C-alpha cells in the first residue's frame, strides 16, 4: 500500500425499530470517540431532518459533519434496495470534511427485517430495547440474527416494563451464534465504552484490510399493512 494512500472511512450502519435509541447511540458513540477519531454521521428520515437536528443539538460533533438524508420512502429501501442517495451523502461528507475515520449511517426506524446493503455499510449494528418486549430477540429476523453487533438498549428500565434482560440475551444467543450482543444503558458510561471498543476493533480490521462486509440477506417477505389487498413480496415494508 502506498504511503500516500488514505483509505476511506469505515461505514457503520445503525438500524433498528422506531424508538430503540439509534440516534442516542450515535450521539453516545460520537461523544466517546470524537477526541481520538474524526467522525461523521449520515441520518435517515422519511420527510424530516429530526435525527440530524437532535445530534447537532448534542454538540458531539461539528454540525457540518452531520448530514441528513430525507429518503421520501420506507427506511429499508434507502439502506438496502437503492442506496444511491445514502452513498452520495457519505461520499460528499467525506470529500468536504475528510479524511474521516468513521461515518455512522443511521437508518430511519424500521422493523426486524432491516439490514444495510454491503455496498453502503462495512459493518452493522442493530438496536433493540427492553421497552419493545423481551420476546423480540426470539422472533429473530435478519437484523437481529445477522447484524455484526446486536445492542439491547435501555436495560435500566427493564424492571419497570416487566422485561427480562437475561431472557433477551439468551434468545439473542440462540439466534446469533457467536455474533456479539451487548446489553446497554446509554446513561452508563461503561456500557457506551463497550460499544465504542467494538467500533475501534472494527476500524482496526477495516484499516488493516481484514474487514469484508457480509450481506445479511436474503430478506424475508413481509407485508404492507396499508395495502388494500395484503400481499407478500420481497421488498415490502411494515410501517
C-alpha angles and dihedrals in degrees: 000000000000116000087231093055115110113192118222119257123281107256113217116191118210115195138160144119123308115285099013093118106264095144092042090051091050090050092048093049092049089050091050097044107030095091092060106026137045105240139187134183132208114193128197125213126160098231108351141050093229096130093049091049090050092052093047090051090057091062092221095131137016104277093239089065092062114078127184125215116198101204101188087207140066112304093241092061094055096050100036118016104035110011096166096110092049093045090052091049092051094046093046091049092051092047092051101039105019161164087067128176100207135013117194113209110199117200123215113255110290138161132265093288095065115123133154123243110249085233087069107030128040092196133008139219120197117199127207127168136210092240090065092065133276091249094068098090089052090055089061123186129172095286093052097039105039110025111118090238129020115203117198101200136195095033087156091071096045093104090050094055098037095249125148112220089191091057092048092051092047093049091045089052091052091051099039106039109198096350109117125256122190126195109214147180107193088211088067113080092204091058092050088048091057092054090045089053089054090052090050091052092050090048091052090052091047093050091047090052092243099113113093113180112238121213108238092199162116096112120228115234114259137177139253103234091202098051117119088228116028112234137166123233136157098255103035123125137214111221 
